């Protein structure tokens, strides 16, 4: 069933508070920076000083892959951004290649956008079955690996699903269940709460691309109801640029 309007309004208020608190945590990290070119961040991990502009690996599924493949000029305009998105991948598959695609590249920052391929029917946040996808544990493992190697982390909420336009048939054929929206909201709420607990900034793409109905994409922000359109990526790009710039301003070598 669809979430009722009261539940959606409550979730929206909670997520706005989380985003505000997350920004406070990010900027509070400045207090820890010393003149020695390194700092201890809110999580207690050593945060290495970084060059400006920093190198950033974007890892994820097709949403990331399309972003860096020419939907817009964003990656061409940022030669220090590296796209490591692979279409169709779940969080467990991204975790398997995290060592090779992220750690072995030694970036200053990693941007993790994952979960769209996890939250299909049957998915739960805390699974019990032997073959179930434990999305939360997979993201936690990626964050721990990155931070143990001095890599700054940016997490991201997954985009909305579907739209009212005729070209959103991919979403309808891939997952037409009404509970899809609740699973997306559950996952995004966990991402934001986990990030807050670890002092990690979040790029909230879901809210930026969300239609007034609280469920679908704004029609011109998606190409098929699953992936952002060129216009959608234009909205997303300055959001992550702002987070990258904030991290750089805190940790750039002096």
C-alpha positions as protocol buffer text, in pm:
chain_id: "A"
residue {
  index: 1
  type: UNK
  ca { x: 0 y: 0 z: 0 }
}
residue {
  index: 2
  type: UNK
  ca { x: 102 y: 361 z: -48 }
}
residue {
  index: 3
  type: UNK
  ca { x: 223 y: 556 z: 253 }
}
residue {
  index: 4
  type: UNK
  ca { x: -48 y: 792 z: 370 }
}
residue {
  index: 5
  type: UNK
  ca { x: 12 y: 1169 z: 347 }
}
residue {
  index: 6
  type: UNK
  ca { x: 66 y: 1203 z: 723 }
}
residue {
  index: 7
  type: UNK
  ca { x: 340 y: 939 z: 718 }
}
residue {
  index: 8
  type: UNK
  ca { x: 509 y: 1105 z: 421 }
}
residue {
  index: 9
  type: UNK
  ca { x: 504 y: 1446 z: 584 }
}
residue {
  index: 10
  type: UNK
  ca { x: 649 y: 1299 z: 904 }
}
residue {
  index: 11
  type: UNK
  ca { x: 925 y: 1120 z: 711 }
}
residue {
  index: 12
  type: UNK
  ca { x: 1006 y: 1437 z: 518 }
}
residue {
  index: 13
  type: UNK
  ca { x: 1036 y: 1641 z: 840 }
}
residue {
  index: 14
  type: UNK
  ca { x: 1261 y: 1377 z: 997 }
}
residue {
  index: 15
  type: UNK
  ca { x: 1485 y: 1362 z: 691 }
}
residue {
  index: 16
  type: UNK
  ca { x: 1518 y: 1742 z: 679 }
}
residue {
  index: 17
  type: UNK
  ca { x: 1632 y: 1741 z: 1043 }
}
residue {
  index: 18
  type: UNK
  ca { x: 1882 y: 1465 z: 968 }
}
residue {
  index: 19
  type: UNK
  ca { x: 2026 y: 1662 z: 673 }
}
residue {
  index: 20
  type: UNK
  ca { x: 2066 y: 1973 z: 886 }
}
residue {
  index: 21
  type: UNK
  ca { x: 2240 y: 1775 z: 1160 }
}
residue {
  index: 22
  type: UNK
  ca { x: 2464 y: 1604 z: 905 }
}
residue {
  index: 23
  type: UNK
  ca { x: 2584 y: 1941 z: 777 }
}
residue {
  index: 24
  type: UNK
  ca { x: 2658 y: 2048 z: 1132 }
}
residue {
  index: 25
  type: UNK
  ca { x: 2864 y: 1733 z: 1183 }
}
residue {
  index: 26
  type: UNK
  ca { x: 3057 y: 1792 z: 860 }
}
residue {
  index: 27
  type: UNK
  ca { x: 3155 y: 2144 z: 950 }
}
residue {
  index: 28
  type: UNK
  ca { x: 3228 y: 2048 z: 1309 }
}
residue {
  index: 29
  type: UNK
  ca { x: 3514 y: 1841 z: 1174 }
}
residue {
  index: 30
  type: UNK
  ca { x: 3700 y: 2169 z: 1115 }
}
residue {
  index: 31
  type: UNK
  ca { x: 3755 y: 2192 z: 1488 }
}
residue {
  index: 32
  type: UNK
  ca { x: 3979 y: 1882 z: 1469 }
}
residue {
  index: 33
  type: UNK
  ca { x: 4208 y: 2010 z: 1195 }
}
residue {
  index: 34
  type: UNK
  ca { x: 4560 y: 2091 z: 1305 }
}
residue {
  index: 35
  type: UNK
  ca { x: 4844 y: 2270 z: 1132 }
}
residue {
  index: 36
  type: UNK
  ca { x: 5017 y: 1939 z: 1068 }
}
residue {
  index: 37
  type: UNK
  ca { x: 4822 y: 1862 z: 752 }
}
residue {
  index: 38
  type: UNK
  ca { x: 4607 y: 1586 z: 902 }
}
residue {
  index: 39
  type: UNK
  ca { x: 4304 y: 1564 z: 1123 }
}
residue {
  index: 40
  type: UNK
  ca { x: 4096 y: 1323 z: 1323 }
}
residue {
  index: 41
  type: UNK
  ca { x: 3740 y: 1333 z: 1192 }
}
residue {
  index: 42
  type: UNK
  ca { x: 3415 y: 1283 z: 1385 }
}
residue {
  index: 43
  type: UNK
  ca { x: 3449 y: 903 z: 1358 }
}
residue {
  index: 44
  type: UNK
  ca { x: 3796 y: 898 z: 1511 }
}
residue {
  index: 45
  type: UNK
  ca { x: 3968 y: 782 z: 1190 }
}
residue {
  index: 46
  type: UNK
  ca { x: 4276 y: 963 z: 1068 }
}
residue {
  index: 47
  type: UNK
  ca { x: 4168 y: 1198 z: 789 }
}
residue {
  index: 48
  type: UNK
  ca { x: 4459 y: 1273 z: 559 }
}
residue {
  index: 49
  type: UNK
  ca { x: 4513 y: 1615 z: 407 }
}
residue {
  index: 50
  type: UNK
  ca { x: 4401 y: 1630 z: 45 }
}
residue {
  index: 51
  type: UNK
  ca { x: 4497 y: 1829 z: -265 }
}
residue {
  index: 52
  type: UNK
  ca { x: 4262 y: 2077 z: -423 }
}
residue {
  index: 53
  type: UNK
  ca { x: 4090 y: 1962 z: -635 }
}
residue {
  index: 54
  type: UNK
  ca { x: 4079 y: 1615 z: -479 }
}
residue {
  index: 55
  type: UNK
  ca { x: 4046 y: 1291 z: -672 }
}
residue {
  index: 56
  type: UNK
  ca { x: 3700 y: 1139 z: -630 }
}
residue {
  index: 57
  type: UNK
  ca { x: 3586 y: 786 z: -718 }
}
residue {
  index: 58
  type: UNK
  ca { x: 3212 y: 750 z: -779 }
}
residue {
  index: 59
  type: UNK
  ca { x: 3111 y: 388 z: -720 }
}
residue {
  index: 60
  type: UNK
  ca { x: 2766 y: 239 z: -767 }
}
residue {
  index: 61
  type: UNK
  ca { x: 2526 y: 93 z: -1023 }
}
residue {
  index: 62
  type: UNK
  ca { x: 2389 y: 219 z: -1356 }
}
residue {
  index: 63
  type: UNK
  ca { x: 2283 y: 552 z: -1204 }
}
residue {
  index: 64
  type: UNK
  ca { x: 2651 y: 625 z: -1148 }
}
residue {
  index: 65
  type: UNK
  ca { x: 2762 y: 460 z: -1473 }
}
residue {
  index: 66
  type: UNK
  ca { x: 2529 y: 676 z: -1683 }
}
residue {
  index: 67
  type: UNK
  ca { x: 2632 y: 989 z: -1495 }
}
residue {
  index: 68
  type: UNK
  ca { x: 2992 y: 948 z: -1607 }
}
residue {
  index: 69
  type: UNK
  ca { x: 2919 y: 818 z: -1957 }
}
residue {
  index: 70
  type: UNK
  ca { x: 2817 y: 1139 z: -2127 }
}
residue {
  index: 71
  type: UNK
  ca { x: 2461 y: 1217 z: -2015 }
}
residue {
  index: 72
  type: UNK
  ca { x: 2603 y: 1555 z: -1931 }
}
residue {
  index: 73
  type: UNK
  ca { x: 2938 y: 1734 z: -1926 }
}
residue {
  index: 74
  type: UNK
  ca { x: 2984 y: 1694 z: -1553 }
}
residue {
  index: 75
  type: UNK
  ca { x: 3262 y: 1434 z: -1551 }
}
residue {
  index: 76
  type: UNK
  ca { x: 3437 y: 1592 z: -1849 }
}
residue {
  index: 77
  type: UNK
  ca { x: 3440 y: 1915 z: -1651 }
}
residue {
  index: 78
  type: UNK
  ca { x: 3597 y: 1733 z: -1354 }
}
residue {
  index: 79
  type: UNK
  ca { x: 3894 y: 1527 z: -1478 }
}
residue {
  index: 80
  type: UNK
  ca { x: 3964 y: 1434 z: -1116 }
}
residue {
  index: 81
  type: UNK
  ca { x: 3630 y: 1245 z: -1099 }
}
residue {
  index: 82
  type: UNK
  ca { x: 3645 y: 873 z: -1180 }
}
residue {
  index: 83
  type: UNK
  ca { x: 3330 y: 680 z: -1268 }
}
residue {
  index: 84
  type: UNK
  ca { x: 3317 y: 322 z: -1134 }
}
residue {
  index: 85
  type: UNK
  ca { x: 2947 y: 252 z: -1182 }
}
residue {
  index: 86
  type: UNK
  ca { x: 2835 y: -82 z: -1325 }
}
residue {
  index: 87
  type: UNK
  ca { x: 2478 y: -134 z: -1439 }
}
residue {
  index: 88
  type: UNK
  ca { x: 2256 y: -377 z: -1250 }
}
residue {
  index: 89
  type: UNK
  ca { x: 2481 y: -418 z: -949 }
}
residue {
  index: 90
  type: UNK
  ca { x: 2359 y: -467 z: -595 }
}
residue {
  index: 91
  type: UNK
  ca { x: 2544 y: -345 z: -288 }
}
residue {
  index: 92
  type: UNK
  ca { x: 2698 y: -691 z: -236 }
}
residue {
  index: 93
  type: UNK
  ca { x: 2853 y: -681 z: -584 }
}
residue {
  index: 94
  type: UNK
  ca { x: 2987 y: -330 z: -534 }
}
residue {
  index: 95
  type: UNK
  ca { x: 3145 y: -441 z: -206 }
}
residue {
  index: 96
  type: UNK
  ca { x: 3329 y: -725 z: -385 }
}
residue {
  index: 97
  type: UNK
  ca { x: 3505 y: -478 z: -615 }
}
residue {
  index: 98
  type: UNK
  ca { x: 3553 y: -198 z: -362 }
}
residue {
  index: 99
  type: UNK
  ca { x: 3917 y: -293 z: -298 }
}
residue {
  index: 100
  type: UNK
  ca { x: 4008 y: -289 z: -667 }
}
residue {
  index: 101
  type: UNK
  ca { x: 3795 y: 3 z: -785 }
}
residue {
  index: 102
  type: UNK
  ca { x: 3837 y: 233 z: -488 }
}
residue {
  index: 103
  type: UNK
  ca { x: 4116 y: 145 z: -245 }
}
residue {
  index: 104
  type: UNK
  ca { x: 4370 y: 48 z: -510 }
}
residue {
  index: 105
  type: UNK
  ca { x: 4309 y: 383 z: -685 }
}
residue {
  index: 106
  type: UNK
  ca { x: 4399 y: 579 z: -368 }
}
residue {
  index: 107
  type: UNK
  ca { x: 4145 y: 860 z: -412 }
}
residue {
  index: 108
  type: UNK
  ca { x: 4097 y: 1132 z: -156 }
}
residue {
  index: 109
  type: UNK
  ca { x: 3716 y: 1090 z: -159 }
}
residue {
  index: 110
  type: UNK
  ca { x: 3474 y: 810 z: -248 }
}
residue {
  index: 111
  type: UNK
  ca { x: 3110 y: 876 z: -337 }
}
residue {
  index: 112
  type: UNK
  ca { x: 2886 y: 575 z: -270 }
}
residue {
  index: 113
  type: UNK
  ca { x: 2545 y: 568 z: -440 }
}
residue {
  index: 114
  type: UNK
  ca { x: 2394 y: 221 z: -412 }
}
residue {
  index: 115
  type: UNK
  ca { x: 2068 y: 48 z: -326 }
}
residue {
  index: 116
  type: UNK
  ca { x: 1833 y: 87 z: -622 }
}
residue {
  index: 117
  type: UNK
  ca { x: 1896 y: -274 z: -728 }
}
residue {
  index: 118
  type: UNK
  ca { x: 1870 y: -397 z: -370 }
}
residue {
  index: 119
  type: UNK
  ca { x: 1524 y: -274 z: -277 }
}
residue {
  index: 120
  type: UNK
  ca { x: 1313 y: -509 z: -487 }
}
residue {
  index: 121
  type: UNK
  ca { x: 1022 y: -714 z: -346 }
}
residue {
  index: 122
  type: UNK
  ca { x: 1136 y: -929 z: -56 }
}
residue {
  index: 123
  type: UNK
  ca { x: 1407 y: -686 z: 53 }
}
residue {
  index: 124
  type: UNK
  ca { x: 1421 y: -583 z: 418 }
}
residue {
  index: 125
  type: UNK
  ca { x: 1664 y: -358 z: 599 }
}
residue {
  index: 126
  type: UNK
  ca { x: 1771 y: -632 z: 841 }
}
residue {
  index: 127
  type: UNK
  ca { x: 1738 y: -964 z: 655 }
}
residue {
  index: 128
  type: UNK
  ca { x: 1751 y: -1306 z: 816 }
}
residue {
  index: 129
  type: UNK
  ca { x: 1768 y: -1544 z: 519 }
}
residue {
  index: 130
  type: UNK
  ca { x: 2104 y: -1695 z: 416 }
}
residue {
  index: 131
  type: UNK
  ca { x: 2083 y: -1553 z: 62 }
}
residue {
  index: 132
  type: UNK
  ca { x: 1929 y: -1217 z: 150 }
}
residue {
  index: 133
  type: UNK
  ca { x: 2105 y: -893 z: 64 }
}
residue {
  index: 134
  type: UNK
  ca { x: 2227 y: -716 z: 376 }
}
residue {
  index: 135
  type: UNK
  ca { x: 2247 y: -369 z: 226 }
}
residue {
  index: 136
  type: UNK
  ca { x: 2329 y: -194 z: 553 }
}
residue {
  index: 137
  type: UNK
  ca { x: 2615 y: -431 z: 635 }
}
residue {
  index: 138
  type: UNK
  ca { x: 2754 y: -391 z: 282 }
}
residue {
  index: 139
  type: UNK
  ca { x: 2759 y: -11 z: 304 }
}
residue {
  index: 140
  type: UNK
  ca { x: 2908 y: -23 z: 654 }
}
residue {
  index: 141
  type: UNK
  ca { x: 3186 y: -249 z: 523 }
}
residue {
  index: 142
  type: UNK
  ca { x: 3262 y: -8 z: 237 }
}
residue {
  index: 143
  type: UNK
  ca { x: 3273 y: 289 z: 473 }
}
residue {
  index: 144
  type: UNK
  ca { x: 3501 y: 107 z: 716 }
}
residue {
  index: 145
  type: UNK
  ca { x: 3738 y: 6 z: 437 }
}
residue {
  index: 146
  type: UNK
  ca { x: 3754 y: 359 z: 301 }
}
residue {
  index: 147
  type: UNK
  ca { x: 3807 y: 525 z: 637 }
}
residue {
  index: 148
  type: UNK
  ca { x: 4072 y: 272 z: 739 }
}
residue {
  index: 149
  type: UNK
  ca { x: 4265 y: 389 z: 432 }
}
residue {
  index: 150
  type: UNK
  ca { x: 4220 y: 759 z: 506 }
}
residue {
  index: 151
  type: UNK
  ca { x: 3962 y: 809 z: 229 }
}
residue {
  index: 152
  type: UNK
  ca { x: 3683 y: 1058 z: 291 }
}
residue {
  index: 153
  type: UNK
  ca { x: 3332 y: 921 z: 230 }
}
residue {
  index: 154
  type: UNK
  ca { x: 3023 y: 1077 z: 77 }
}
residue {
  index: 155
  type: UNK
  ca { x: 2702 y: 874 z: 95 }
}
residue {
  index: 156
  type: UNK
  ca { x: 2395 y: 938 z: -118 }
}
residue {
  index: 157
  type: UNK
  ca { x: 2024 y: 865 z: -110 }
}
residue {
  index: 158
  type: UNK
  ca { x: 1886 y: 668 z: -404 }
}
residue {
  index: 159
  type: UNK
  ca { x: 1652 y: 851 z: -645 }
}
residue {
  index: 160
  type: UNK
  ca { x: 1273 y: 821 z: -661 }
}
residue {
  index: 161
  type: UNK
  ca { x: 1100 y: 559 z: -877 }
}
residue {
  index: 162
  type: UNK
  ca { x: 867 y: 599 z: -1171 }
}
residue {
  index: 163
  type: UNK
  ca { x: 680 y: 903 z: -1296 }
}
residue {
  index: 164
  type: UNK
  ca { x: 348 y: 996 z: -1451 }
}
residue {
  index: 165
  type: UNK
  ca { x: 490 y: 1041 z: -1802 }
}
residue {
  index: 166
  type: UNK
  ca { x: 457 y: 781 z: -2077 }
}
residue {
  index: 167
  type: UNK
  ca { x: 833 y: 724 z: -2104 }
}
residue {
  index: 168
  type: UNK
  ca { x: 864 y: 580 z: -1751 }
}
residue {
  index: 169
  type: UNK
  ca { x: 781 y: 225 z: -1856 }
}
residue {
  index: 170
  type: UNK
  ca { x: 1113 y: 76 z: -1737 }
}
residue {
  index: 171
  type: UNK
  ca { x: 1021 y: 143 z: -1375 }
}
residue {
  index: 172
  type: UNK
  ca { x: 678 y: -10 z: -1425 }
}
residue {
  index: 173
  type: UNK
  ca { x: 818 y: -326 z: -1582 }
}
residue {
  index: 174
  type: UNK
  ca { x: 1107 y: -360 z: -1336 }
}
residue {
  index: 175
  type: UNK
  ca { x: 901 y: -319 z: -1018 }
}
residue {
  index: 176
  type: UNK
  ca { x: 537 y: -215 z: -1022 }
}
residue {
  index: 177
  type: UNK
  ca { x: 470 y: -295 z: -656 }
}
residue {
  index: 178
  type: UNK
  ca { x: 329 y: -8 z: -453 }
}
residue {
  index: 179
  type: UNK
  ca { x: 554 y: -105 z: -161 }
}
residue {
  index: 180
  type: UNK
  ca { x: 854 y: 1 z: -372 }
}
residue {
  index: 181
  type: UNK
  ca { x: 821 y: 354 z: -235 }
}
residue {
  index: 182
  type: UNK
  ca { x: 825 y: 238 z: 124 }
}
residue {
  index: 183
  type: UNK
  ca { x: 1139 y: 33 z: 61 }
}
residue {
  index: 184
  type: UNK
  ca { x: 1310 y: 333 z: -98 }
}
residue {
  index: 185
  type: UNK
  ca { x: 1213 y: 553 z: 196 }
}
residue {
  index: 186
  type: UNK
  ca { x: 1331 y: 292 z: 447 }
}
residue {
  index: 187
  type: UNK
  ca { x: 1669 y: 261 z: 276 }
}
residue {
  index: 188
  type: UNK
  ca { x: 1721 y: 635 z: 237 }
}
residue {
  index: 189
  type: UNK
  ca { x: 1625 y: 698 z: 599 }
}
residue {
  index: 190
  type: UNK
  ca { x: 1882 y: 440 z: 709 }
}
residue {
  index: 191
  type: UNK
  ca { x: 2152 y: 598 z: 489 }
}
residue {
  index: 192
  type: UNK
  ca { x: 2092 y: 939 z: 646 }
}
residue {
  index: 193
  type: UNK
  ca { x: 2074 y: 808 z: 1002 }
}
residue {
  index: 194
  type: UNK
  ca { x: 2387 y: 596 z: 961 }
}
residue {
  index: 195
  type: UNK
  ca { x: 2574 y: 886 z: 801 }
}
residue {
  index: 196
  type: UNK
  ca { x: 2474 y: 1113 z: 1087 }
}
residue {
  index: 197
  type: UNK
  ca { x: 2600 y: 862 z: 1343 }
}
residue {
  index: 198
  type: UNK
  ca { x: 2936 y: 844 z: 1164 }
}
residue {
  index: 199
  type: UNK
  ca { x: 2976 y: 1212 z: 1077 }
}
residue {
  index: 200
  type: UNK
  ca { x: 2955 y: 1140 z: 704 }
}
residue {
  index: 201
  type: UNK
  ca { x: 2799 y: 1393 z: 464 }
}
residue {
  index: 202
  type: UNK
  ca { x: 2503 y: 1285 z: 249 }
}
residue {
  index: 203
  type: UNK
  ca { x: 2402 y: 1401 z: -98 }
}
residue {
  index: 204
  type: UNK
  ca { x: 2024 y: 1374 z: -84 }
}
residue {
  index: 205
  type: UNK
  ca { x: 1939 y: 1318 z: -449 }
}
residue {
  index: 206
  type: UNK
  ca { x: 1604 y: 1163 z: -363 }
}
residue {
  index: 207
  type: UNK
  ca { x: 1461 y: 1486 z: -225 }
}
residue {
  index: 208
  type: UNK
  ca { x: 1606 y: 1690 z: -510 }
}
residue {
  index: 209
  type: UNK
  ca { x: 1441 y: 1475 z: -779 }
}
residue {
  index: 210
  type: UNK
  ca { x: 1116 y: 1400 z: -597 }
}
residue {
  index: 211
  type: UNK
  ca { x: 777 y: 1502 z: -736 }
}
residue {
  index: 212
  type: UNK
  ca { x: 517 y: 1667 z: -509 }
}
residue {
  index: 213
  type: UNK
  ca { x: 341 y: 1332 z: -471 }
}
residue {
  index: 214
  type: UNK
  ca { x: 629 y: 1215 z: -251 }
}
residue {
  index: 215
  type: UNK
  ca { x: 691 y: 899 z: -457 }
}
residue {
  index: 216
  type: UNK
  ca { x: 781 y: 957 z: -821 }
}
residue {
  index: 217
  type: UNK
  ca { x: 1048 y: 1147 z: -1011 }
}
residue {
  index: 218
  type: UNK
  ca { x: 967 y: 1492 z: -1136 }
}
residue {
  index: 219
  type: UNK
  ca { x: 894 y: 1383 z: -1497 }
}
residue {
  index: 220
  type: UNK
  ca { x: 1169 y: 1576 z: -1675 }
}
residue {
  index: 221
  type: UNK
  ca { x: 1424 y: 1460 z: -1416 }
}
residue {
  index: 222
  type: UNK
  ca { x: 1418 y: 1097 z: -1535 }
}
residue {
  index: 223
  type: UNK
  ca { x: 1474 y: 923 z: -1868 }
}
residue {
  index: 224
  type: UNK
  ca { x: 1276 y: 609 z: -1784 }
}
residue {
  index: 225
  type: UNK
  ca { x: 1147 y: 621 z: -1428 }
}
residue {
  index: 226
  type: UNK
  ca { x: 1462 y: 453 z: -1292 }
}
residue {
  index: 227
  type: UNK
  ca { x: 1757 y: 666 z: -1400 }
}
residue {
  index: 228
  type: UNK
  ca { x: 1796 y: 1044 z: -1387 }
}
residue {
  index: 229
  type: UNK
  ca { x: 1782 y: 1228 z: -1718 }
}
residue {
  index: 230
  type: UNK
  ca { x: 2043 y: 1477 z: -1834 }
}
residue {
  index: 231
  type: UNK
  ca { x: 1838 y: 1742 z: -1651 }
}
residue {
  index: 232
  type: UNK
  ca { x: 1838 y: 1525 z: -1340 }
}
residue {
  index: 233
  type: UNK
  ca { x: 2215 y: 1492 z: -1342 }
}
residue {
  index: 234
  type: UNK
  ca { x: 2241 y: 1869 z: -1383 }
}
residue {
  index: 235
  type: UNK
  ca { x: 2052 y: 1899 z: -1054 }
}
residue {
  index: 236
  type: UNK
  ca { x: 2262 y: 1631 z: -883 }
}
residue {
  index: 237
  type: UNK
  ca { x: 2603 y: 1761 z: -984 }
}
residue {
  index: 238
  type: UNK
  ca { x: 2615 y: 2089 z: -786 }
}
residue {
  index: 239
  type: UNK
  ca { x: 2490 y: 1899 z: -482 }
}
residue {
  index: 240
  type: UNK
  ca { x: 2792 y: 1669 z: -477 }
}
residue {
  index: 241
  type: UNK
  ca { x: 3022 y: 1953 z: -584 }
}
residue {
  index: 242
  type: UNK
  ca { x: 2913 y: 2138 z: -272 }
}
residue {
  index: 243
  type: UNK
  ca { x: 2996 y: 1843 z: -47 }
}
residue {
  index: 244
  type: UNK
  ca { x: 3331 y: 1785 z: -218 }
}
residue {
  index: 245
  type: UNK
  ca { x: 3417 y: 2153 z: -182 }
}
residue {
  index: 246
  type: UNK
  ca { x: 3320 y: 2146 z: 186 }
}
residue {
  index: 247
  type: UNK
  ca { x: 3548 y: 1848 z: 249 }
}
residue {
  index: 248
  type: UNK
  ca { x: 3826 y: 2016 z: 53 }
}
residue {
  index: 249
  type: UNK
  ca { x: 3793 y: 2337 z: 253 }
}
residue {
  index: 250
  type: UNK
  ca { x: 3837 y: 2139 z: 575 }
}
residue {
  index: 251
  type: UNK
  ca { x: 4117 y: 1907 z: 475 }
}
residue {
  index: 252
  type: UNK
  ca { x: 4314 y: 2069 z: 193 }
}
residue {
  index: 253
  type: UNK
  ca { x: 4689 y: 2077 z: 258 }
}
residue {
  index: 254
  type: UNK
  ca { x: 4801 y: 2417 z: 379 }
}
